Amino acid sequence: MHKPLDHQNRFDAARKEAGMLELGVCYYPEQWPREKWDEDARRMAELGLAWVRIGEFAWSHIEPRSGTFHWEWMDEAIEVLGRAGLKVILGTPTAAPPKWLVDLYPDILPVDARGVVRKFGARRHYCFSSRRYRVEAARITEAMARRYGDNPFVHAWQTDNEYGDHDTIHSYSDEAKRAFREWLAARYGTVEALNEAWGTRFWSMHYNGFEEVDLPNNLVEEPTPTHLVDYFRFSSDQVKSFNKAQVEIIRRHSPGRLVTHNFMNQNTDFDHYKVGEDIDVASWDVYPMGGLINGRLSDEEKARYLRVADPDQTAFNHDLYRAVGKGRVWVMEQQPGPVNWAAYNQSPADGMVRLWTWLAYAHGVDMVSYFRWRQAPFAQEQFHAGLLLPNSEADQGYLEVAEVAAEMARLPQGEVREKAAVAIMLDYESRYATRALPQGRGYAASAIALDWYSAVSRLGVDVDFIGQHSDLSGYKLVLAPDLVIPDADFIARLKASGAKALFGPRSGSKTRDMHIPADLPPGPLADLIDFRVTRVESLPDYHSEPVRYGNASHPVTGWRETIRTSETVLATFEGPHHTGTPAVIGNERARYAATLPQGEFLMRLVGDTLGWAGVASLPDLGDLRLARRGRLRFAFNYGSAPATVPAAPDADFLVGARELAPVGVAIWTEDGR
């Protein structure tokens, strides 16, 4: 037996011991002949990799029939990898229940919003609410944790895989209906309280008991928004409890090992902060090429960034998951080349795998693991690149990882990401609110928040993410693009913190029951800034309204509010119907935008707000992005032309130079540090 360590102490000890970015890879020994394993492990170590994740889809190979376990292959794989000097991250295989289990218990399968059962044949084919599946998931997790919990080569665990992938958070099964009714009874206590919260006097929707409540799918029209938001809250809580059950089993049998889960890009189907409470380090899966194709940018911008991806989407998620992991974040899957799952699957430019790796480290990531070691010549992901081609030749990603491994030796060790001066609020319940009541087909809260983040990044300022639960000490400025459901305690703490705040439209517009506040929006925000919203409009893309801000007029579309206020008016709507009405207001502590600032208007507003809050910034960096980690400063060039790095004259460049080529990375220190 090995002496257990407190998991937090183990993380800190490992971080101190490593002192520098660590590299890893995802590997599937069950997919390759045994005679390849030794060579693969040796090549991984020679490349400079330290970690290897295995097992997250291996249930049918571990337990091919109910109660019949085949551990020998996994025992040997862990031994081979460990003896080569690699640290194993072992995944619980619950994202892919085997066919025999589905046949034995078909009620574990999820049901989509149309009421159609989602069948076996891919992955993530389970319902979080299935009592039987929870028993089976706990059983396989316990079996693995008992067998490998004190294995000296197993240094960390990953629970399940990518909660939310393939739209799998929301299930409409009978088991989900049962669990939702129980959740509602616990939340409201009495059905009368539910009726009041849901406003069931409207359209004769009254319930006489919790057993009458159904799931909010296949309705003639939309459900009451409180019904829908409660369903989203319930579904999120199901994910948390499912994940926590696995974590507790691992803790019992594998004390001292780190536990993580690999989250996804731009997913807000469940509250990531709550799942993050139960793990040691948050990780996420980084696929910028698909993120660009599916993302917020215009077609013209997508063409411009086709082979380098959105300059801000990946950094946004690094910063978000650093918050979810309470300062501790890994990349579990880093795209090494073209993938197979997006609408289009372009190759990243040569050098981007290297750039993304250093970008991760700059934003606080301590380990980057690449997906995958070798491209699969069979099954669903044949077009998904790996570090190796299917015939084991080195692909472009392999060469760039080798370059990163060599560059790591040039950098000082032990540098950590410091707290930023600016925080962006991401509140999951507020996202549920705008999903339930978008009030406009084009309203996309995720894209709006990313636009705000991008504006701050283009001005050279580092960012942290916060939830309403977060400690606010040390922040000069809080940006809240869409805080629809503010908590009164958070507003009180924000008011006491000394930080200044800029709120976007819709902030404070709903109570926790999804009602309009009794004294009109902005509800609790009125303690910070005095105004009332009397009318809201959603506007189509083909219509814009000019806003006068300073000495310039800027077109805006999408959303506008009519407000009355005693505060200073900083910008006004123009035009024949609304000339002179407030578009942006403010006082010495808070500002509020009654529209969606975009483009140059957003850049000016954010730049002015940073100055108002005493946060130093730079002129618009265009396609250049900066970041700082301890003494190390970083620059990344997403443009098609060389760029000049805004470094001090005494800068000591450790990687790259002051003149930075396209797809280039520069890392330097200043002031002799």
MIMI-796856 format. One record per residue (C-alpha): z, x, y. Coordinates in pm, 1 decimal. Example, Ala and Ser with C-alpha at 12.3 -4.5 7.8 and 13.67 -1.06 7.14 Angstrom:
<nodes>
         pz         px         py
      780.0     1230.0     -450.0
      714.0     1367.0     -106.0
</nodes>
This chain:
<nodes>
         pz         px         py
        0.0        0.0        0.0
      -75.2      114.0      352.1
      177.3       86.6      627.5
       85.2     -213.0      847.7
       45.5     -169.9     1220.3
       81.2     -431.6     1487.2
     -278.2     -539.9     1552.0
     -259.0     -478.0     1927.7
     -115.0     -130.0     1874.2
     -386.2      -57.9     1620.3
     -654.8     -157.5     1869.4
     -505.6       59.3     2142.5
     -464.7      351.1     1902.7
     -823.7      322.4     1781.9
     -951.8      298.2     2138.4
     -754.2      604.2     2244.3
     -865.7      796.5     1936.3
    -1231.2      711.6     1992.6
    -1221.6      762.9     2368.3
    -1589.8      680.3     2395.7
    -1836.1      411.3     2300.8
    -1864.0      367.5     1925.4
    -2181.6      259.9     1746.5
    -2227.4       43.9     1440.9
    -2476.7     -153.7     1236.2
    -2502.3     -474.9     1033.6
    -2579.1     -413.2      666.4
    -2643.2     -634.6      364.9
    -2592.0     -430.0       47.6
    -2651.3     -741.6     -165.8
    -3008.8     -749.8      -33.4
    -3098.5     -396.1     -145.5
    -3106.6     -206.8     -477.4
    -2788.2      -15.4     -556.5
    -2978.7      314.8     -553.8
    -3040.0      275.3     -176.7
    -2675.1      238.8      -79.0
    -2573.4      606.6      -85.9
    -2876.1      717.3      112.2
    -2830.5      435.4      363.4
    -2464.2      523.7      417.9
    -2547.1      891.4      460.3
    -2822.1      817.4      713.4
    -2595.5      580.5      907.9
    -2332.1      851.6      944.5
    -2592.9     1115.3     1034.7
    -2726.9      886.3     1307.7
    -2381.4      875.6     1465.6
    -2275.7      528.6     1356.2
    -1903.6      468.4     1303.0
    -1885.3       99.1     1204.8
    -2073.1     -120.1      957.8
    -2041.8     -498.6      923.5
    -2097.8     -655.5      582.9
    -2026.0     -973.3      389.9
    -2068.3    -1261.4      634.0
    -2340.2    -1430.5      424.4
    -2235.3    -1311.4       79.0
    -2043.9    -1610.5      -65.3
    -2289.5    -1687.5     -346.2
    -2291.4    -1319.2     -445.5
    -1912.2    -1302.9     -448.0
    -1864.2    -1638.4     -621.4
    -2191.1    -1740.1     -793.8
    -2018.0    -2032.5     -967.3
    -1699.0    -2217.4     -890.0
    -1402.8    -1995.4     -973.5
    -1617.9    -1709.9    -1109.7
    -1586.9    -1405.0     -885.5
    -1810.9    -1098.0     -892.5
    -1625.8     -843.1     -681.6
    -1762.6     -528.1     -837.0
    -2067.5     -492.5     -615.1
    -1864.8     -540.7     -296.2
    -1593.0     -303.9     -419.2
    -1858.0      -40.6     -470.1
    -2039.8     -107.7     -143.1
    -1719.0      -71.7       58.9
    -1638.0      247.4     -129.8
    -1982.9      396.5      -65.8
    -1973.6      314.0      305.9
    -1614.1      425.9      349.1
    -1664.4      754.5      167.9
    -1950.6      828.4      406.4
    -1704.9      801.2      695.9
    -1794.3      450.0      808.5
    -1537.8      186.7      910.3
    -1609.5     -150.3      752.2
    -1596.5     -482.8      938.0
    -1572.0     -744.4      665.1
    -1703.3    -1091.0      743.8
    -1567.0    -1407.6      589.2
    -1871.9    -1578.6      433.9
    -1798.5    -1933.6      545.2
    -2113.0    -1970.5      758.8
    -2317.3    -2001.5      437.5
    -2148.4    -2215.2      170.1
    -2331.6    -2178.5     -164.7
    -2543.9    -2446.4     -331.6
    -2296.0    -2514.2     -610.4
    -2030.1    -2597.6     -350.0
    -2261.5    -2836.0     -164.5
    -2355.9    -3005.3     -490.4
    -1991.1    -3036.0     -589.3
    -1878.3    -3166.8     -249.1
    -2177.8    -3307.7      -56.4
    -1945.8    -3449.2      212.7
    -1903.3    -3097.5      354.3
    -2253.1    -3118.7      503.7
    -2290.9    -3189.7      877.2
    -2469.8    -3493.9     1015.9
    -2692.1    -3472.4     1322.9
    -2689.6    -3706.5     1622.4
    -2952.9    -3930.1     1458.7
    -2723.2    -3980.8     1160.5
    -2931.6    -3760.8      928.7
    -2750.4    -3529.2      686.3
    -2839.7    -3164.0      745.5
    -2920.0    -3020.8      402.6
    -2867.0    -2692.8      218.3
    -3137.7    -2424.8      244.0
    -3050.6    -2213.2      548.3
    -2701.4    -2153.4      693.7
    -2421.7    -2313.8      898.2
    -2454.9    -2627.3      680.9
    -2097.5    -2750.3      710.5
    -1895.8    -2991.7      919.4
    -1588.6    -2847.9     1093.0
    -1402.8    -3174.1     1026.1
    -1453.5    -3178.9      649.9
    -1110.4    -3156.6      487.1
    -1266.8    -3036.7      163.7
    -1460.3    -2763.2      339.3
    -1149.4    -2643.7      519.6
     -977.1    -2608.7      180.3
    -1273.2    -2416.7       38.8
    -1309.9    -2194.8      347.6
     -941.3    -2107.3      329.0
     -971.5    -2040.0      -45.1
    -1259.4    -1789.2      -15.1
    -1099.3    -1626.7      290.9
     -772.0    -1582.4      103.8
     -948.9    -1441.0     -200.5
    -1125.9    -1181.0       13.8
     -819.1    -1099.2      220.9
     -605.1    -1050.3      -88.8
     -859.5     -817.9     -245.6
     -951.8     -610.6       60.6
     -660.6     -665.9      298.4
     -515.1     -318.0      251.3
     -838.4     -138.2      158.7
     -836.5      186.8      358.3
    -1205.9      150.4      446.3
    -1173.9     -204.7      587.8
    -1072.7     -162.9      951.8
    -1162.4     -504.8     1093.6
    -1256.7     -861.4     1001.2
    -1508.0    -1106.0     1143.4
    -1440.2    -1477.6     1098.6
    -1742.2    -1683.6      993.7
    -2057.6    -1615.5     1200.4
    -2183.7    -1741.8     1536.4
    -2000.1    -2068.8     1590.8
    -2244.5    -2301.5     1762.6
    -2567.7    -2152.4     1631.5
    -2834.4    -2412.0     1545.0
    -2642.5    -2685.5     1735.0
    -2369.0    -2703.4     1471.0
    -2054.5    -2771.0     1676.3
    -2117.5    -3145.9     1699.2
    -2126.6    -3333.8     1368.7
    -2145.7    -3712.2     1329.5
    -2026.8    -3738.4      969.9
    -1771.8    -3983.7      833.7
    -1523.8    -3696.1      819.0
    -1586.2    -3623.5     1187.0
    -1533.8    -3991.6     1270.8
    -1202.5    -3995.3     1083.8
    -1085.7    -3674.9     1250.4
    -1197.4    -3793.3     1596.6
     -992.4    -4112.8     1562.7
     -686.9    -3908.7     1462.6
     -744.9    -3674.8     1757.3
     -768.0    -3969.9     1997.1
     -447.4    -4123.4     1863.0
     -267.0    -3793.6     1918.1
     -412.5    -3757.4     2268.7
     -352.5    -4110.6     2398.2
      -68.8    -4245.4     2188.4
     -178.0    -4606.2     2238.6
     -517.7    -4767.9     2235.5
     -429.1    -4929.8     2570.0
     -411.0    -4581.6     2724.0
     -750.8    -4498.3     2574.4
     -901.5    -4817.6     2713.6
     -770.3    -4734.1     3058.7
     -898.5    -4375.4     3046.8
    -1238.5    -4473.0     2910.2
    -1287.6    -4762.6     3150.7
    -1367.9    -5002.6     2868.7
    -1345.8    -5303.6     3099.4
    -1699.5    -5201.6     3190.1
    -1969.7    -5357.4     2964.5
    -1706.4    -5524.6     2740.7
    -1628.7    -5201.6     2553.5
    -1260.4    -5282.7     2485.4
    -1100.6    -5150.3     2162.8
     -815.2    -5318.2     1974.7
     -727.5    -5008.7     1771.8
     -825.2    -4646.4     1721.0
     -987.7    -4742.4     1390.9
    -1255.2    -4928.5     1589.1
    -1370.0    -4620.7     1782.9
    -1698.7    -4470.4     1669.4
    -1872.0    -4142.5     1747.8
    -2089.7    -4131.3     2062.6
    -2432.5    -4115.3     1897.2
    -2720.5    -4359.7     1839.1
    -2608.0    -4591.7     2119.3
    -2849.6    -4814.9     2308.2
    -2750.4    -4642.1     2632.3
    -2522.1    -4355.5     2711.9
    -2152.9    -4386.9     2619.5
    -1882.3    -4394.4     2879.2
    -1858.6    -4032.9     3000.0
    -1491.3    -4010.9     2902.5
    -1581.5    -4101.5     2543.6
    -1841.4    -3824.7     2540.8
    -1621.6    -3561.3     2706.2
    -1336.1    -3645.4     2469.4
    -1577.9    -3597.0     2179.2
    -1672.0    -3256.3     2319.0
    -1303.0    -3166.8     2358.2
    -1232.5    -3283.7     2003.3
    -1524.8    -3082.3     1863.9
    -1402.8    -2773.3     2048.1
    -1051.4    -2816.6     1909.7
    -1197.7    -2844.2     1558.6
    -1360.6    -2503.2     1599.9
    -1036.8    -2350.5     1723.8
     -829.3    -2485.3     1435.6
    -1093.8    -2387.4     1178.0
    -1105.1    -2033.0     1312.4
     -727.1    -2004.6     1348.1
     -677.2    -2096.1      982.3
     -889.2    -1798.1      877.1
     -719.3    -1564.1     1122.3
     -374.7    -1655.5      991.1
     -480.6    -1586.4      632.1
     -623.1    -1248.3      729.7
     -309.5    -1160.2      925.1
      -92.8    -1230.0      618.6
     -292.0    -1015.6      379.2
     -445.1     -754.9      610.6
     -182.4     -676.5      876.1
     -283.2     -429.1     1141.5
     -656.7     -484.0     1109.4
     -850.8     -617.5     1404.8
     -992.3     -968.2     1384.3
    -1299.2    -1074.9     1581.3
    -1558.9    -1348.3     1598.2
    -1918.3    -1298.4     1711.4
    -1992.1    -1549.7     1987.5
    -2335.3    -1634.8     2124.9
    -2533.7    -1606.8     2446.3
    -2493.2    -1892.7     2697.9
    -2321.8    -2129.4     2454.1
    -2066.9    -2371.3     2600.9
    -2040.4    -2621.8     2315.9
    -1676.1    -2522.2     2261.9
    -1401.2    -2352.8     2461.3
    -1440.2    -1982.4     2390.5
    -1116.2    -1897.4     2571.8
     -919.9    -2109.7     2322.9
    -1082.5    -1946.0     2020.1
    -1022.6    -1610.3     2188.3
     -647.5    -1676.0     2193.3
     -629.1    -1618.5     1817.4
     -841.0    -1304.3     1777.6
     -790.0     -941.6     1878.2
    -1130.8     -862.2     2021.1
    -1418.7    -1087.7     2123.1
    -1764.4     -987.2     2012.4
    -2100.7    -1141.2     2082.4
    -2461.0    -1117.2     1963.2
    -2705.4     -974.4     2217.1
    -3067.4    -1088.5     2199.8
    -3206.9    -1048.4     2551.8
    -3574.3    -1104.7     2462.5
    -3512.7    -1455.7     2329.8
    -3260.9    -1508.9     2607.9
    -3538.0    -1450.3     2860.8
    -3785.1    -1686.4     2692.0
    -3524.2    -1962.8     2663.0
    -3355.8    -1886.5     2994.6
    -3333.2    -1985.2     3360.3
    -3612.4    -1782.0     3521.9
    -3946.4    -1919.1     3639.1
    -4259.5    -1845.1     3435.2
    -4361.9    -1594.0     3700.9
    -4028.5    -1412.1     3670.5
    -4042.8    -1426.4     3291.6
    -4381.6    -1257.8     3301.0
    -4242.8     -991.4     3533.2
    -3942.4     -917.4     3309.4
    -4116.9     -989.9     2978.9
    -4027.0     -659.3     2811.4
    -3696.5     -585.2     2986.5
    -3541.3     -936.7     2987.2
    -3337.7    -1114.0     3254.9
    -3157.6     -835.3     3444.9
    -2834.5    -1037.1     3465.2
    -2801.4    -1261.0     3160.4
    -2677.6     -988.0     2924.3
    -2430.6     -841.8     3174.8
    -2303.5    -1194.7     3250.6
    -2210.5    -1239.2     2884.5
    -2053.1     -894.2     2853.9
    -1824.9     -984.7     3143.0
    -1755.0    -1333.3     3007.7
    -1660.6    -1214.5     2659.9
    -1446.8     -939.0     2805.4
    -1241.5    -1226.0     2948.9
    -1251.3    -1422.5     2621.7
    -1122.2    -1113.0     2440.0
     -849.8    -1053.5     2699.3
    -1011.9     -724.2     2801.3
    -1139.1     -629.6     2455.8
    -1505.9     -681.1     2372.9
    -1763.0     -560.2     2118.6
    -2131.6     -624.6     2063.5
    -2164.5     -725.9     1699.7
    -2540.8     -768.4     1696.6
    -2761.9     -578.9     1941.3
    -3132.8     -655.5     1929.2
    -3322.8     -338.0     1825.8
    -3680.6     -469.4     1856.7
    -3873.8     -796.1     1828.9
    -3696.9    -1093.2     1669.7
    -3823.9    -1399.5     1484.4
    -3654.7    -1709.2     1624.6
    -3763.0    -1762.2     1987.1
    -4065.6    -1958.7     2106.6
    -4229.5    -1619.1     2160.6
    -4102.3    -1287.0     2026.7
    -4216.0     -997.9     2241.0
    -4113.5     -638.8     2182.3
    -3872.5     -478.0     2427.7
    -4009.9     -185.7     2624.2
    -3940.4      155.9     2477.6
    -3603.4      260.6     2616.6
    -3451.5      -87.1     2640.4
    -3233.6      -52.0     2329.3
    -3084.2      257.9     2489.3
    -3046.9       77.0     2823.9
    -2877.4     -226.0     2664.4
    -2636.3        2.3     2479.7
    -2522.7      181.3     2794.6
    -2517.4     -150.1     2985.0
    -2267.4     -279.3     2729.6
    -2042.8       23.2     2768.3
    -2060.6       -1.5     3148.8
    -1936.7     -362.1     3131.3
    -1635.6     -282.2     2915.8
    -1776.3     -297.9     2562.1
    -1614.9      -46.4     2325.2
    -1844.6      -82.1     2023.5
    -2213.8     -170.0     1994.7
    -2343.9     -268.1     1651.6
    -2716.5     -310.7     1591.4
    -2872.6     -592.1     1390.9
    -2983.4     -480.8     1143.8
    -3005.8     -154.6      946.6
    -3334.4     -229.8      771.3
    -3590.4     -499.5      841.7
    -3598.6     -753.0      557.5
    -3935.5     -790.0      379.9
    -3843.6    -1138.6      255.2
    -3690.1    -1472.7      361.2
    -3647.5    -1621.2      708.8
    -3611.4    -1303.7      918.4
    -3911.5    -1097.6      802.4
    -4028.7    -1053.7     1162.0
    -3681.5     -949.9     1283.5
    -3684.3     -575.8     1352.2
    -3412.2     -341.9     1230.9
    -3331.7       21.7     1298.7
    -3549.1       97.7      994.8
    -3881.1      -52.1      891.0
    -3885.8     -231.6      553.9
    -4001.0       92.2      387.1
    -3700.6      278.9      537.9
    -3896.9      468.4      803.6
    -3717.0      502.9     1136.5
    -3826.9      237.9     1386.9
    -3811.1      272.1     1766.8
    -3455.7      138.7     1783.2
    -3335.3      412.9     1547.5
    -3477.1      680.2     1778.9
    -3307.1      527.9     2082.5
    -2971.5      501.1     1904.8
    -3001.3      870.4     1821.1
    -3059.1      938.3     2192.0
    -2747.3      740.0     2286.0
    -2541.5      924.9     2024.2
    -2647.7     1257.2     2175.9
    -2575.6     1141.2     2532.9
    -2225.3     1027.4     2440.6
    -2117.7     1390.4     2407.0
    -2188.4     1451.2     2777.3
    -1945.1     1190.5     2906.5
    -1569.3     1210.5     2964.5
    -1358.5     1013.4     2719.1
    -1105.6      738.3     2770.4
    -1271.0      559.2     3063.5
    -1187.5      187.9     3084.3
    -1328.5      -95.8     3288.7
    -1098.3     -178.3     3579.6
    -1021.8     -519.6     3723.5
    -1288.3     -636.0     3966.2
    -1230.0     -766.8     4317.2
    -1444.6    -1074.5     4249.2
    -1392.5    -1337.1     3978.0
    -1628.3    -1615.6     3871.2
    -1475.6    -1932.7     3730.7
    -1623.5    -2062.6     3404.7
    -1443.4    -2378.5     3296.4
    -1558.4    -2530.8     2968.4
    -1427.5    -2882.2     3037.2
    -1626.5    -2884.7     3359.6
    -1934.3    -2795.9     3155.9
    -1862.3    -3091.3     2928.5
    -1841.2    -3308.3     3239.6
    -2184.8    -3215.1     3371.4
    -2331.9    -3254.5     3024.2
    -2188.0    -3605.9     3004.2
    -2288.7    -3696.0     3361.5
    -2575.2    -3468.0     3468.0
    -2690.2    -3721.7     3730.2
    -3023.4    -3541.4     3733.2
    -3254.5    -3430.6     3454.5
    -3286.4    -3077.8     3588.8
    -2917.4    -3009.7     3649.4
    -2817.8    -2702.2     3444.1
    -2469.2    -2567.8     3512.6
    -2523.9    -2255.0     3301.5
    -2829.9    -2157.1     3503.7
    -2649.6    -2224.6     3831.8
    -2357.2    -2001.4     3735.1
    -2596.0    -1726.5     3626.3
    -2777.2    -1752.5     3961.3
    -2445.9    -1698.0     4143.0
    -2360.0    -1406.0     3914.6
    -2703.2    -1255.6     3975.5
    -2657.6    -1275.6     4351.5
    -2330.5    -1081.3     4331.7
    -2483.3     -824.9     4094.5
    -2784.5     -767.2     4318.0
    -2537.3     -673.7     4591.1
    -2381.4     -403.7     4373.1
    -2047.0     -576.5     4309.3
    -1866.3     -587.7     3973.0
    -1741.3     -923.1     3845.0
    -1473.2    -1059.6     3612.6
    -1472.3    -1406.4     3459.0
    -1170.9    -1633.3     3466.1
    -1066.0    -1972.3     3336.5
     -814.5    -2201.2     3498.8
     -547.3    -2038.5     3281.3
     -615.9    -1686.4     3409.9
     -396.3    -1455.8     3614.8
     -537.0    -1442.0     3969.0
     -347.0    -1140.4     4095.3
     -562.1     -869.3     4247.4
     -870.6    -1078.7     4317.3
    -1003.4    -1092.9     4670.9
    -1260.4    -1362.1     4601.0
    -1301.1    -1640.9     4346.4
    -1643.9    -1800.2     4305.1
    -1647.3    -2145.2     4143.6
    -2004.9    -2270.6     4107.6
    -1915.2    -2587.0     3915.0
    -1541.2    -2653.7     3886.1
    -1588.5    -3025.9     3827.4
    -1240.2    -3089.7     3679.3
     -992.4    -2870.1     3867.7
     -635.8    -2847.7     3749.1
     -377.9    -2900.6     4023.2
     -172.0    -2608.9     3892.3
     -473.3    -2377.7     3914.4
     -543.1    -2484.6     4271.4
     -178.9    -2423.2     4360.5
     -189.8    -2076.0     4204.7
     -516.6    -2000.1     4379.3
     -365.5    -2108.2     4711.1
      -61.2    -1884.1     4650.8
     -265.5    -1586.5     4530.8
     -414.6    -1486.6     4864.5
     -767.8    -1483.8     4719.2
    -1043.6    -1656.1     4910.6
    -1273.8    -1900.0     4732.2
    -1625.6    -2038.7     4748.7
    -1682.6    -2365.6     4563.2
    -2016.7    -2508.9     4461.2
    -2117.0    -2874.4     4478.0
    -1951.0    -3120.5     4238.3
    -1630.5    -2914.4     4240.8
    -1332.8    -3149.8     4227.5
    -1555.3    -3450.9     4168.6
    -1386.3    -3577.3     3850.9
    -1036.0    -3624.0     3711.6
     -949.8    -3523.1     3354.8
    -1031.6    -3881.8     3256.4
    -1379.8    -3838.8     3411.6
    -1300.8    -4077.9     3697.4
    -1376.8    -4033.6     4065.6
    -1051.6    -3915.8     4229.8
     -853.1    -4197.4     4392.4
     -897.1    -4050.9     4742.5
    -1256.6    -3941.2     4671.0
    -1369.2    -3590.8     4574.1
    -1271.5    -3309.4     4590.7
     -939.2    -3421.6     4440.6
     -691.4    -3129.3     4421.9
     -932.0    -2903.2     4613.8
     -832.5    -3093.4     4927.1
     -516.5    -2877.8     4929.4
     -742.5    -2582.2     5010.2
    -1016.0    -2734.2     5221.2
    -1031.9    -3069.7     5400.3
    -1335.0    -3286.1     5321.7
    -1435.5    -3600.6     5137.1
    -1759.7    -3661.9     4947.4
    -1899.1    -4006.7     5026.0
    -2241.2    -3986.9     4857.6
    -2425.9    -3765.9     4608.7
    -2796.7    -3733.9     4537.4
    -2995.1    -3549.6     4271.1
    -3337.5    -3442.9     4391.8
    -3658.4    -3366.8     4197.9
    -3813.3    -3021.4     4207.5
    -4109.1    -3146.7     4410.8
    -3877.0    -3237.3     4698.9
    -3675.7    -2992.7     4905.6
    -3462.1    -3033.6     5214.2
    -3415.1    -2757.4     5470.7
    -3071.1    -2619.6     5544.0
    -3003.7    -2434.6     5867.6
    -2780.0    -2134.4     5796.2
    -2731.8    -1893.3     6080.5
    -3066.7    -1835.8     6247.3
    -3281.4    -1927.9     5945.0
    -3390.4    -2241.1     5761.8
    -3384.4    -2243.3     5380.3
    -3528.9    -2504.1     5141.9
    -3291.1    -2650.9     4883.5
    -3341.3    -2901.8     4606.9
    -3166.3    -3038.2     4300.1
    -2842.7    -3164.5     4455.0
    -2700.0    -3267.3     4788.9
    -2385.4    -3441.4     4904.6
    -2286.3    -3633.6     5213.7
    -1941.2    -3523.0     5325.2
    -1704.3    -3585.9     5611.3
    -1478.3    -3300.8     5716.2
    -1252.8    -3154.7     5982.9
    -1342.7    -2798.6     5878.0
    -1583.0    -2560.1     6047.0
    -1945.4    -2637.9     5962.0
    -2125.0    -2318.7     5853.6
    -2462.3    -2469.0     5759.4
    -2630.7    -2804.1     5820.7
    -2900.3    -3013.3     5662.1
    -3214.5    -3057.0     5870.1
    -3487.6    -3318.4     5852.4
    -3552.7    -3670.9     5977.4
    -3272.3    -3839.7     5783.3
    -2985.3    -3592.1     5779.0
    -3012.6    -3358.2     6075.4
    -2681.4    -3194.0     6156.6
    -2485.5    -3316.8     5854.4
    -2270.5    -3048.4     5687.2
    -2423.4    -2840.6     5405.5
    -2161.6    -2562.0     5395.2
    -1811.1    -2582.6     5541.4
    -1515.5    -2348.3     5550.1
    -1179.5    -2236.8     5681.5
     -984.7    -1911.5     5659.4
     -921.6    -1950.5     5281.2
    -1197.6    -2157.6     5125.5
    -1561.2    -2255.7     5161.5
    -1758.3    -2538.6     5004.6
    -2133.0    -2584.5     4955.3
    -2248.1    -2947.5     4949.4
    -2581.4    -2846.4     4797.4
    -2722.0    -2596.3     4549.0
    -2799.0    -2277.1     4740.9
    -3099.6    -2099.6     4593.9
    -3307.6    -1789.3     4651.2
    -3260.8    -1618.9     4984.4
    -3009.9    -1883.5     5097.1
    -2787.3    -1805.9     4798.0
    -2818.1    -1430.7     4857.9
    -2720.0    -1470.4     5223.7
    -2434.3    -1706.4     5148.1
    -2290.3    -1480.9     4876.1
    -2334.9    -1168.6     5090.0
    -2158.0    -1329.7     5384.6
    -1883.2    -1459.4     5157.4
    -1820.6    -1112.5     5013.3
    -1784.2     -974.0     5364.6
    -1555.4    -1260.5     5465.8
    -1333.4    -1178.9     5165.6
    -1328.0     -805.6     5245.7
    -1534.1     -702.1     4942.0
    -1767.9     -409.1     5007.5
    -2126.1     -464.3     4897.1
    -2470.5     -302.8     4921.9
    -2805.0     -430.5     5047.5
    -3004.5     -625.5     4788.9
    -3074.8     -386.4     4500.0
    -3381.9     -573.0     4377.7
    -3443.1     -469.1     4015.2
    -3166.1     -207.8     4010.2
    -2823.8     -294.9     3869.1
    -2499.6      -99.4     3907.7
    -2168.4     -102.3     3723.0
    -1852.6      104.3     3708.4
    -1619.1      196.2     3422.4
    -1328.2      415.8     3525.8
    -1470.0      733.8     3678.6
    -1817.1      660.9     3544.2
    -2081.8      490.5     3755.0
    -2397.2      344.7     3604.6
    -2741.7      241.5     3726.7
    -3006.4       51.5     3529.3
    -3367.4        7.6     3641.6
    -3525.3     -321.0     3529.4
    -3823.8     -275.1     3760.8
    -4175.7     -148.0     3701.7
    -4144.8      127.6     3964.7
    -3903.6      420.7     4006.2
    -3586.6      347.4     4202.1
    -3343.0      559.7     4399.2
    -2984.6      543.0     4278.8
    -2737.8      478.6     4567.7
    -2505.4      760.3     4463.3
    -2295.7      979.3     4694.6
    -2444.6     1315.8     4796.0
    -2192.4     1497.1     4573.9
    -2271.8     1286.0     4266.4
    -2262.9     1471.9     3936.5
    -2526.2     1312.6     3712.8
    -2430.9     1326.6     3346.0
    -2722.9     1115.5     3225.0
    -3041.8     1060.2     3422.3
    -3094.3     1153.2     3787.7
    -3100.8     1011.7     4138.5
    -3464.4      911.3     4096.2
    -3460.8      661.0     3813.2
    -3773.7      574.3     3618.0
    -3844.3      219.9     3495.0
    -3619.4      131.2     3198.5
    -3407.2      427.6     3304.8
    -3031.2      476.9     3287.8
    -2824.6      698.3     3516.9
    -2456.9      780.6     3465.3
    -2262.6      986.5     3714.7
    -1926.5     1064.5     3871.7
    -1838.3     1116.2     4237.6
    -1580.1     1304.8     4444.3
    -1546.4     1572.1     4176.7
    -1392.2     1319.9     3933.4
</nodes>
